[in-house]
Amino acid sequence: MFYRSTLLALAFVVLPVVCYAEVITAYDLTGRAGNEFFDSATAMAPHVGGEALLRGTGLTATAAANSFAASGWDDNSSRDYFTFSFFVAPGYQVTLTDLLIATRSSSTGPGSLWLYYNYTGTLDIVRETFTQSGTTTLNSDVDLANLTVTGRATFTIYRDSFAASASGGAVAPSGTFRIANYTDPLTSAVSPITFLGTVSRIDQSGDFDGNGAVDAADYVAWREGLGSVNTQADYNGWRTHFGQTVGTGSRASANEAVPEPSVMLLATLGGVAIVAAPRRTLAVRT
């Protein structure tokens, strides 16, 4: 009786779905010399692939501890840039909220740079302007305004061609610019260069385990990802397509009933309860 009442109570519990910003892609430059040819992504969210941090071929790699650095920003070439990209797996999308990054120029390095977002194959709007003053490190929490990404996204830092150097004079060939890990101005906590946001599913077929059939097992997979990559809308897709084979649009049975969440949860918890129930040992008379 205890198990039954407990399971019934749990079956109808409404669990709120709360989405928190997570690390989408990160680059930890701790211990780096600064003149590496590239730096790989050091952290990625599920269903996201981070690509290497690169510099354009018009720049010259320069040493600067715990950073990614270059000189050669003086000629305003289209080959003078830093770039970092990531891609999102099919069936998912990323909503970007912030970019945490630190930037610094030498006194003859660029005094102003732009962060561009490239999604359609051409440069999109400027997302941020980095204004460098002297050799002071600028820690920026860039507001990406819930930018939605599917497929591949690229962010590129170019020099503002009309701006002077960080000290106010001309940008010199030897003038440098670097990017580095972000330090929170309030707490002094250090974190890698980080894209923050959330990952969500846009595939509404309901086949969460990817076996080609929309069935009860997909409900379990949906529950496991609820609040991270799965939402209530994903359940609605599963309910709509329950009993179908993905890509066919046909049901296994026209009269097959679609289980409600409470029923599925009850069945799942019931199985757990059966496994967890104490075993009774029977004495055998001889």
N, C-alpha and C positions, 0 to 999 in steps of 0.2 A: 504494500500500500504506500509505503514511503517513497519507493522508486517511482511509482505511477504519479503520485501527486507532484513530486519534484520535477519530473519530466514534463508534465502538463504545464507547470508554472513556467519552466524555462522555454518551452516552445512558443509562448506568446510574449516573451520579453522583446521589447522594441529597442534595438541597439542603434544609437545615433552614429552616423557616419561623419567623422571629422577628418579633414585632410590637412596635413601639415606640410610646410615646405621642406623638401629634402634636397640632398646633394644630387644634382643632375650630372654634372661633370666637374672634376676638380684637377688642378695641377699644383702639386706640392713641390716648390723649388728649394726647399731646405737642403743645404749641402751642395747645390749645383754651382758650377764654376761661372756660369753666365754665357760662355761662348760655345756651348754645345750646339751641334747642328740642329737638333730638335729636342723637345721634351715631351714625353708621353703623358697622357692623362693617367692620374694615379687613383682616381675613384670615379665610378659611374653608377647611376641608378639602374635597376632592372629594366630591360628593354631599351637601353640607351648605350650607344657605342661612342666613346670619346676618341677623337683623332688628335694627332700630335700638334703641339705648339710649334709654329714655324715662323721664320723671317723671310722676307722677300729677297730675291737674288740681287737687288740693288744695294743691300746693306752688308756691312762687314761685322761678323760676330766679334764681340769684345768681352773680356773677362770682367765679371762683377759678381762677387759672392752672393749666393742665395737668390739668384735672379736669372732672367733671360734678357740679354742686352745686345746692343748693336750701335755702330757708328755709321756715318754716311747718309745722314738725313738732310743734307744741305741742298741737294739738287732737285728736290721735289719730283722725283721719278715715280711712275706708277708701280715700280718694282720695290719701293721703299715702304715696307709695312711689316707688322706682326699679325699673324692670323691663327685662330683656333676654331675648330669645328666639332660638331657631334652629329650623329644620326639617330633617328628614332625608328624602332622596329615597325614593320607593317602591322596595322591594327591598333596602334597606340598613338597618343599625342602627348606632347610636353607643354605645360603652361609655365613660362619663365617669369619669375618675380624679381630676382636680384642677380647682380654680378658683383662679387667682392674681389677687389683688385687693388694693388698698390703700384704707383708709377713714380718714376724719378728721372730727371734729366741732369746732365752735367751743365755747367754754366753756359757752354756754347752749344748745348744740345737744343732740340726743339722746345719752344715755349708753350705751344698749344698743339694738341692732337685730337683727332676725332675717332670715335668708335662707331663703325658702320655695321649694319646687319644685312647679310646677303641671304636671301631665301629663294628668289625667283630666277637667279642667274645674273642679275644686275644689282648694283649697289642700291640698297634701300635707304631709308632716312637715317640721319645721324642719331644715335642713341645716347651719346654722352660726349662732352668736351672735357678733355683733361688739360687744365691750365697749370703749367709747371712754373714755380717761382724759385729762381736760384737752383740750389741743389737739394731743396726740401722734398722729402717723400710725401706724396699725396695718396692718402688712403680713401678710396671711393667705394661707396655702396650704391651701385648704379641701379636705379629703378627701371626694370624692364617692362613694367606696366602690363603684366599678365600676357605677355607675348606668346601666342600659340604656335607651336612648331610640329610639323609632321615631316617625315623624310629627313633631309639633311639641312642643317643650319650652319652658317659661317659668320663669325664676327672678326672684323679686321680693324686694326688701328693704323691710321694714316696721319701724317703730319698736316697741320693746317698750313697750307702753302703761303698764306699771307702773313703769318705770325713771325715775330722775331724769335730770338733764342730765349732761353730761360732767364738770362741776365739782361735781356733787352737789346743786345747787339745782333749781329748777323749769325746765323747758324753756320758753324764751321764743319768741314769734312770730318774732323776728329771728334766733334760733339756727339755725345752718347745719349741714349734713352734706354730705360730698362723697365721691365715689369717684375713684380715680386709678390710674395705672400701678403695678405691683407692683415693689418693690425687694427682692431677695434679701438677707435679714439676714446671710448668711455671706459672699457674694461681692460684694454691692452692685450686682450686675447688675440693670438695669432692663428690664422687659418689659411689654407691654400687659396690660390685663385679659384674661385668657386662660382658656378652657376647654380642658383637655387630655384626650386619650382616644384611642380607635381607631375606625375605620370598618370595618365588615365587611358582607359581602353575606348577605342572608337569602333571596334568590330562588334556589331550587335547580333552576330549569328547565334551566340549562346554556347558555342563550342569552346569552352574555356580550357579543356585539356588537350585540344587539338587532334582528337582521334577521328574526326569526321562525322561523329554522331552527336546529336544534342540529346543528352539523357540525364539520368539522376546523378551520375558521377560529375557532371559539369556543375551541378548545384554545389557540391562539396568544394570544387575548385573556386567557385564564385565566393563562397563564404570565406575561404582562406585568404582571398585577396581583397575582401571588403574593407574599404577605408584606405586602401593604398592604391592598387591599380583597378579595382572593381567598384562600381557604384550601383545604386538602386536601378538606374537606367539599364545597366547590363543585365540585371535580373529580369527586367521586363522583356529584353530581347530573348533571353533564354526561355521565358515562359511562352513567348510568341512562337518560337521555333521548336519547342519541345517535341521530340519524336521524329524530327526530320534528320535527313542526311545532308550535311553542309554542301551546298552547291546544287542540290536537286530541287529544293523547295517542296518536297513531298513528304507527307507523314508516313511513318511506318504503319500506323493504323488510324483511320479517320475517326474512330471512336475512342482513341486513347486519351485518358484524362490527364490534365496537367496538374502535378502536385503543387499545393500551396507551400509557401516558405515554412509555415508552422508545422505542416505535416512532414516536410523533409527534415526539419530540425529535430522533430520528435523521433523520426526513424533513425537519424544519425546518433542522437543521444541514447536512444533505446539500445542500439548496438553496443555503444560504449558501456551502458549499464549492465548488459548481459555479460560482457567480457569481465567487468569489474565485480560482478556478484560473487559472493563467497561460495566455494564448492562444498557440497555435503558428502561426507564419506559414509558409505553404507557398510554395515557389518554383515558378513555372509555366514549363515549357520552351516555347520558341517555335521 
